[in-house]
Amino acid sequence: MLKLVDLIKLAGVQLHDFKIHCAIGEGNPLDAFFDGTWKLWQETQNQKNFECSQILSLIYLGPSQWLFAGIYEVLGVKVGRPDRPSGFTYDTREVGGLEHLTGRAIVAFDKKFRASYLRGDKWADSLLVSSIREERMTIGEFPGFNSVLLSFQQIRTVVRESHASWKAALGNVSGVYVITETTTGKQYVGSAYGGVGIWQRWSSYAKNGHGGNVELRALLDAKGADHAQKLQFALLEVCDINSSDDYIIGRECHWKAALRTIGFGLNRN
């Protein structure tokens, strides 16, 4: 297999004084990549991790498998993060000319240690390109109604991209869904009816996290708009788009009772 650094050099990009960022863990970096917010995600750090000139970015896909997410020049750093006064925020610029590799090159790297910020001169030769995808990696095709489980970032991604398979599937059904606040486990049960599909309803959540719901708006007002990142979306029951309002509202009431979301969750009534 070819070394990733060799393909980068063939593209005319010279690497010097660089670190390898192996992104894994809190905040789901792959979601940020799909959502188009990867640069900001990487720039926000708890420690001064990028004391270097360049960052070679990798995102964890699975055991020994990483997605190449680009090369970034480090332009500066300031104390504090957007969400708190502690930590550090970097100013970076993505290096051009690597579009054929960014989001497409799958890297084999058998990293068996915890460190995530590695010296490039020590580990670069260990990054081997196992494959190059025909297209940039995205969230993927609609998995089927019984497998829908999306983070808020993923909701925003499929809506922003107007992903054809997701839009076709969710735009032609009504039904009942559940939103879970992952920090507490509290749930909100909602529904789409009156000729409005799940796609249209979830598109409203993608805009601001609460979709106009009084309960969720109050939650985000109290904890901040960024708390929407802690929401998870799933389908409970899919109905024909032409089902009567009374039928779907009845099914919504059933799920509220079953999950005890009135009193113990985020539903008020």
C-alpha positions as a LaTeX table, in Angstrom:
\begin{tabular}{lrrr}
\hline
Residue & $x$ (\AA) & $y$ (\AA) & $z$ (\AA) \\
\hline
Met1 & 0.00 & 0.00 & 0.00 \\
Leu2 & 1.09 & 3.57 & $-0.68$ \\
Lys3 & 1.97 & 5.94 & 2.09 \\
Leu4 & $-0.48$ & 8.81 & 2.55 \\
Val5 & 2.38 & 11.32 & 2.82 \\
Asp6 & 3.71 & 10.21 & $-0.57$ \\
Leu7 & 0.35 & 10.88 & $-2.25$ \\
Ile8 & 0.18 & 14.27 & $-0.53$ \\
Lys9 & 3.64 & 15.16 & $-1.85$ \\
Leu10 & 2.67 & 14.01 & $-5.36$ \\
Ala11 & $-0.14$ & 16.59 & $-5.20$ \\
Gly12 & 2.49 & 19.29 & $-4.69$ \\
Val13 & 1.88 & 19.82 & $-0.97$ \\
Gln14 & 4.99 & 19.89 & 1.18 \\
Leu15 & 4.74 & 18.74 & 4.78 \\
His16 & 6.95 & 20.32 & 7.44 \\
Asp17 & 6.76 & 20.58 & 11.22 \\
Phe18 & 3.36 & 18.85 & 11.24 \\
Lys19 & 1.29 & 16.88 & 13.69 \\
Ile20 & $-1.12$ & 14.06 & 12.93 \\
His21 & $-4.50$ & 14.62 & 14.54 \\
Cys22 & $-6.29$ & 11.31 & 15.14 \\
Ala23 & $-9.82$ & 12.52 & 15.87 \\
Ile24 & $-12.00$ & 10.22 & 17.91 \\
Gly25 & $-14.38$ & 10.52 & 20.82 \\
Glu26 & $-16.45$ & 13.38 & 22.20 \\
Gly27 & $-18.58$ & 15.31 & 19.73 \\
Asn28 & $-18.37$ & 12.73 & 16.95 \\
Pro29 & $-15.82$ & 14.22 & 14.52 \\
Leu30 & $-17.24$ & 12.23 & 11.60 \\
Asp31 & $-20.59$ & 13.99 & 12.05 \\
Ala32 & $-18.76$ & 17.32 & 12.01 \\
Phe33 & $-17.05$ & 16.33 & 8.76 \\
Phe34 & $-20.37$ & 15.37 & 7.16 \\
Asp35 & $-21.97$ & 18.55 & 8.50 \\
Gly36 & $-19.29$ & 20.81 & 7.01 \\
Thr37 & $-18.11$ & 22.00 & 10.44 \\
Trp38 & $-14.96$ & 19.89 & 10.69 \\
Lys39 & $-12.55$ & 22.86 & 10.52 \\
Leu40 & $-14.26$ & 24.56 & 13.49 \\
Trp41 & $-14.49$ & 21.24 & 15.38 \\
Gln42 & $-10.75$ & 20.72 & 15.05 \\
Glu43 & $-9.86$ & 24.33 & 15.88 \\
Thr44 & $-11.55$ & 24.08 & 19.30 \\
Gln45 & $-9.21$ & 22.34 & 21.73 \\
Asn46 & $-9.01$ & 21.79 & 25.49 \\
Gln47 & $-5.21$ & 21.88 & 25.44 \\
Lys48 & $-2.55$ & 23.58 & 23.31 \\
Asn49 & $-2.35$ & 20.57 & 21.01 \\
Phe50 & $-1.24$ & 22.18 & 17.75 \\
Glu51 & 2.16 & 23.69 & 18.47 \\
Cys52 & 3.17 & 23.03 & 14.89 \\
Ser53 & 2.95 & 24.55 & 11.39 \\
Gln54 & 0.56 & 22.03 & 9.85 \\
Ile55 & $-2.09$ & 19.51 & 10.90 \\
Leu56 & $-2.67$ & 16.26 & 9.03 \\
Ser57 & $-6.24$ & 15.32 & 9.98 \\
Leu58 & $-7.56$ & 11.78 & 10.35 \\
Ile59 & $-11.04$ & 10.79 & 11.56 \\
Tyr60 & $-11.68$ & 7.40 & 13.14 \\
Leu61 & $-13.89$ & 5.02 & 11.14 \\
Gly62 & $-13.25$ & 1.71 & 12.87 \\
Pro63 & $-10.41$ & $-0.53$ & 14.06 \\
Ser64 & $-7.27$ & 0.52 & 12.16 \\
Gln65 & $-9.34$ & 2.53 & 9.65 \\
Trp66 & $-9.25$ & 6.33 & 9.35 \\
Leu67 & $-10.63$ & 8.91 & 6.94 \\
Phe68 & $-8.21$ & 11.53 & 5.64 \\
Ala69 & $-9.81$ & 14.91 & 6.38 \\
Gly70 & $-7.24$ & 17.28 & 4.90 \\
Ile71 & $-4.13$ & 19.30 & 5.72 \\
Tyr72 & $-4.48$ & 22.54 & 7.67 \\
Glu73 & $-2.00$ & 25.38 & 8.19 \\
Val74 & $-1.83$ & 26.72 & 11.74 \\
Leu75 & $-2.08$ & 30.52 & 11.60 \\
Gly76 & $-2.48$ & 31.33 & 15.29 \\
Val77 & $-4.12$ & 30.47 & 18.60 \\
Lys78 & $-5.99$ & 32.33 & 21.33 \\
Val79 & $-7.00$ & 31.40 & 24.85 \\
Gly80 & $-10.62$ & 30.38 & 25.32 \\
Arg81 & $-13.17$ & 28.41 & 23.36 \\
Pro82 & $-16.46$ & 29.64 & 21.88 \\
Asp83 & $-18.33$ & 27.72 & 24.58 \\
Arg84 & $-16.12$ & 28.49 & 27.60 \\
Pro85 & $-13.30$ & 30.79 & 28.74 \\
Ser86 & $-10.87$ & 27.90 & 29.21 \\
Gly87 & $-9.19$ & 25.90 & 26.46 \\
Phe88 & $-7.85$ & 27.20 & 23.16 \\
Thr89 & $-9.18$ & 28.20 & 19.76 \\
Tyr90 & $-6.90$ & 27.86 & 16.75 \\
Asp91 & $-7.00$ & 29.80 & 13.51 \\
Thr92 & $-6.31$ & 27.44 & 10.61 \\
Arg93 & $-6.54$ & 27.37 & 6.83 \\
Glu94 & $-7.15$ & 24.26 & 4.75 \\
Val95 & $-4.43$ & 23.56 & 2.19 \\
Gly96 & $-5.79$ & 23.33 & $-1.35$ \\
Gly97 & $-5.01$ & 20.78 & $-4.04$ \\
Leu98 & $-5.99$ & 17.70 & $-2.04$ \\
Glu99 & $-9.66$ & 17.42 & $-3.05$ \\
His100 & $-8.96$ & 14.03 & $-4.64$ \\
Leu101 & $-7.89$ & 12.67 & $-1.25$ \\
Thr102 & $-9.83$ & 14.62 & 1.40 \\
Gly103 & $-12.90$ & 12.64 & 2.44 \\
Arg104 & $-11.95$ & 9.91 & $-0.01$ \\
Ala105 & $-8.69$ & 8.33 & 1.15 \\
Ile106 & $-9.14$ & 5.53 & 3.68 \\
Val107 & $-6.01$ & 5.17 & 5.79 \\
Ala108 & $-4.83$ & 2.01 & 7.52 \\
Phe109 & $-3.18$ & 2.94 & 10.81 \\
Asp110 & $-2.96$ & 0.38 & 13.59 \\
Lys111 & $-2.94$ & 2.86 & 16.50 \\
Lys112 & $-3.01$ & 0.93 & 19.77 \\
Phe113 & $-2.30$ & 3.81 & 22.14 \\
Arg114 & $-4.43$ & 6.67 & 23.47 \\
Ala115 & $-2.47$ & 9.71 & 22.28 \\
Ser116 & $-4.35$ & 11.62 & 19.56 \\
Tyr117 & $-1.81$ & 14.31 & 18.60 \\
Leu118 & 1.23 & 12.65 & 17.08 \\
Arg119 & 4.53 & 13.92 & 15.78 \\
Gly120 & 4.47 & 13.70 & 12.00 \\
Asp121 & 8.13 & 12.84 & 11.62 \\
Lys122 & 7.68 & 9.80 & 13.86 \\
Trp123 & 4.39 & 8.35 & 12.60 \\
Ala124 & 3.92 & 9.52 & 8.97 \\
Asp125 & 5.38 & 6.34 & 7.46 \\
Ser126 & 2.75 & 4.29 & 9.35 \\
Leu127 & $-0.17$ & 5.92 & 7.48 \\
Leu128 & $-0.94$ & 3.61 & 4.55 \\
Val129 & $-3.72$ & 4.25 & 2.03 \\
Ser130 & $-5.89$ & 1.13 & 1.89 \\
Ser131 & $-8.38$ & 2.56 & $-0.64$ \\
Ile132 & $-9.61$ & 5.74 & $-2.31$ \\
Arg133 & $-13.35$ & 6.17 & $-2.63$ \\
Glu134 & $-14.86$ & 7.26 & $-5.93$ \\
Glu135 & $-16.74$ & 10.04 & $-4.14$ \\
Arg136 & $-16.24$ & 12.02 & $-0.94$ \\
Met137 & $-17.69$ & 10.18 & 2.06 \\
Thr138 & $-21.10$ & 11.41 & 3.17 \\
Ile139 & $-23.72$ & 10.27 & 5.65 \\
Gly140 & $-24.81$ & 7.43 & 3.35 \\
Glu141 & $-28.04$ & 6.16 & 1.89 \\
Phe142 & $-31.32$ & 5.86 & 3.81 \\
Pro143 & $-30.96$ & 2.69 & 5.94 \\
Gly144 & $-34.65$ & 1.76 & 6.22 \\
Phe145 & $-37.33$ & 2.99 & 8.60 \\
Asn146 & $-36.41$ & 0.53 & 11.35 \\
Ser147 & $-32.79$ & 1.72 & 11.42 \\
Val148 & $-33.22$ & 5.50 & 11.59 \\
Leu149 & $-31.17$ & 6.92 & 14.47 \\
Leu150 & $-29.69$ & 10.38 & 13.88 \\
Ser151 & $-27.80$ & 12.96 & 15.89 \\
Phe152 & $-28.72$ & 16.62 & 15.47 \\
Gln153 & $-25.64$ & 17.12 & 13.30 \\
Gln154 & $-26.73$ & 14.25 & 11.07 \\
Ile155 & $-30.22$ & 15.72 & 10.76 \\
Arg156 & $-28.67$ & 19.00 & 9.64 \\
Thr157 & $-26.45$ & 17.18 & 7.15 \\
Val158 & $-29.19$ & 15.22 & 5.38 \\
Val159 & $-31.43$ & 18.31 & 5.26 \\
Arg160 & $-28.66$ & 20.65 & 4.07 \\
Glu161 & $-27.65$ & 18.21 & 1.34 \\
Ser162 & $-31.31$ & 17.46 & 0.56 \\
His163 & $-30.11$ & 13.87 & 0.44 \\
Ala164 & $-32.23$ & 12.17 & $-2.22$ \\
Ser165 & $-32.78$ & 8.77 & $-0.57$ \\
Trp166 & $-33.57$ & 10.27 & 2.84 \\
Lys167 & $-35.88$ & 12.92 & 1.40 \\
Ala168 & $-37.75$ & 10.39 & $-0.75$ \\
Ala169 & $-38.30$ & 8.02 & 2.18 \\
Leu170 & $-39.12$ & 10.51 & 4.93 \\
Gly171 & $-41.01$ & 12.93 & 2.71 \\
Asn172 & $-43.69$ & 10.39 & 1.86 \\
Val173 & $-44.65$ & 9.17 & 5.31 \\
Ser174 & $-46.20$ & 10.67 & 8.41 \\
Gly175 & $-45.83$ & 9.17 & 11.85 \\
Val176 & $-44.47$ & 9.41 & 15.37 \\
Tyr177 & $-40.88$ & 10.12 & 16.39 \\
Val178 & $-38.88$ & 10.47 & 19.59 \\
Ile179 & $-36.18$ & 13.00 & 20.42 \\
Thr180 & $-33.82$ & 12.06 & 23.25 \\
Glu181 & $-31.68$ & 14.47 & 25.24 \\
Thr182 & $-28.61$ & 12.26 & 25.49 \\
Thr183 & $-27.20$ & 13.91 & 28.62 \\
Thr184 & $-30.21$ & 13.01 & 30.77 \\
Gly185 & $-32.10$ & 10.38 & 28.78 \\
Lys186 & $-35.27$ & 12.50 & 28.85 \\
Gln187 & $-37.43$ & 12.11 & 25.76 \\
Tyr188 & $-39.85$ & 14.12 & 23.69 \\
Val189 & $-42.46$ & 12.36 & 21.54 \\
Gly190 & $-43.77$ & 14.24 & 18.52 \\
Ser191 & $-45.61$ & 13.53 & 15.31 \\
Ala192 & $-46.06$ & 14.63 & 11.72 \\
Tyr193 & $-49.60$ & 14.63 & 10.30 \\
Gly194 & $-52.01$ & 16.64 & 8.20 \\
Gly195 & $-50.21$ & 15.77 & 4.98 \\
Val196 & $-46.88$ & 16.88 & 6.43 \\
Gly197 & $-44.17$ & 14.22 & 6.16 \\
Ile198 & $-41.44$ & 13.34 & 8.63 \\
Trp199 & $-38.95$ & 15.04 & 6.29 \\
Gln200 & $-40.71$ & 18.39 & 6.49 \\
Arg201 & $-41.10$ & 18.13 & 10.27 \\
Trp202 & $-37.48$ & 17.19 & 10.85 \\
Ser203 & $-36.31$ & 19.94 & 8.49 \\
Ser204 & $-37.75$ & 22.45 & 10.95 \\
Tyr205 & $-35.65$ & 20.89 & 13.73 \\
Ala206 & $-32.54$ & 21.18 & 11.55 \\
Lys207 & $-32.93$ & 24.97 & 11.53 \\
Asn208 & $-32.76$ & 25.57 & 15.27 \\
Gly209 & $-33.00$ & 22.32 & 17.23 \\
His210 & $-36.47$ & 22.89 & 18.66 \\
Gly211 & $-38.63$ & 23.05 & 15.53 \\
Gly212 & $-41.04$ & 25.39 & 17.25 \\
Asn213 & $-41.87$ & 22.99 & 20.09 \\
Val214 & $-42.51$ & 24.89 & 23.33 \\
Glu215 & $-40.84$ & 22.20 & 25.46 \\
Leu216 & $-37.67$ & 21.95 & 23.38 \\
Arg217 & $-37.45$ & 25.71 & 22.93 \\
Ala218 & $-37.51$ & 26.10 & 26.72 \\
Leu219 & $-34.78$ & 23.47 & 27.05 \\
Leu220 & $-32.49$ & 25.22 & 24.57 \\
Asp221 & $-33.25$ & 28.64 & 26.04 \\
Ala222 & $-32.14$ & 27.33 & 29.42 \\
Lys223 & $-29.04$ & 25.43 & 28.26 \\
Gly224 & $-28.04$ & 27.37 & 25.15 \\
Ala225 & $-28.55$ & 26.80 & 21.45 \\
Asp226 & $-25.47$ & 24.54 & 21.26 \\
His227 & $-27.24$ & 22.04 & 23.50 \\
Ala228 & $-29.11$ & 20.93 & 20.38 \\
Gln229 & $-25.96$ & 18.90 & 19.67 \\
Lys230 & $-27.07$ & 16.62 & 22.52 \\
Leu231 & $-30.35$ & 15.66 & 20.80 \\
Gln232 & $-30.91$ & 12.33 & 19.08 \\
Phe233 & $-33.76$ & 11.55 & 16.65 \\
Ala234 & $-35.47$ & 8.22 & 15.96 \\
Leu235 & $-38.70$ & 6.94 & 14.42 \\
Leu236 & $-41.24$ & 5.16 & 16.61 \\
Glu237 & $-43.99$ & 4.51 & 14.10 \\
Val238 & $-44.41$ & 5.22 & 10.38 \\
Cys239 & $-47.86$ & 5.97 & 8.94 \\
Asp240 & $-49.30$ & 6.57 & 5.51 \\
Ile241 & $-48.99$ & 10.24 & 4.57 \\
Asn242 & $-52.80$ & 10.31 & 4.10 \\
Ser243 & $-53.62$ & 8.87 & 7.53 \\
Ser244 & $-56.15$ & 10.92 & 9.46 \\
Asp245 & $-54.97$ & 13.47 & 11.99 \\
Asp246 & $-56.96$ & 11.74 & 14.73 \\
Tyr247 & $-55.28$ & 8.42 & 14.05 \\
Ile248 & $-51.73$ & 9.80 & 14.20 \\
Ile249 & $-52.46$ & 11.94 & 17.26 \\
Gly250 & $-53.84$ & 8.81 & 18.91 \\
Arg251 & $-50.66$ & 6.93 & 18.15 \\
Glu252 & $-48.62$ & 9.85 & 19.50 \\
Cys253 & $-50.61$ & 9.71 & 22.75 \\
His254 & $-49.97$ & 5.97 & 22.97 \\
Trp255 & $-46.20$ & 6.47 & 22.74 \\
Lys256 & $-46.24$ & 9.31 & 25.25 \\
Ala257 & $-47.96$ & 6.99 & 27.70 \\
Ala258 & $-45.69$ & 4.05 & 26.89 \\
Leu259 & $-42.50$ & 6.05 & 27.35 \\
Arg260 & $-43.90$ & 8.13 & 30.25 \\
Thr261 & $-42.70$ & 11.34 & 28.58 \\
Ile262 & $-45.36$ & 13.42 & 30.36 \\
Gly263 & $-44.06$ & 13.88 & 33.88 \\
Phe264 & $-40.78$ & 12.06 & 33.37 \\
Gly265 & $-39.78$ & 13.38 & 29.97 \\
Leu266 & $-39.99$ & 16.54 & 27.89 \\
Asn267 & $-43.67$ & 16.48 & 26.89 \\
Arg268 & $-45.95$ & 18.86 & 28.78 \\
Asn269 & $-49.21$ & 17.32 & 27.56 \\
\hline
\end{tabular}
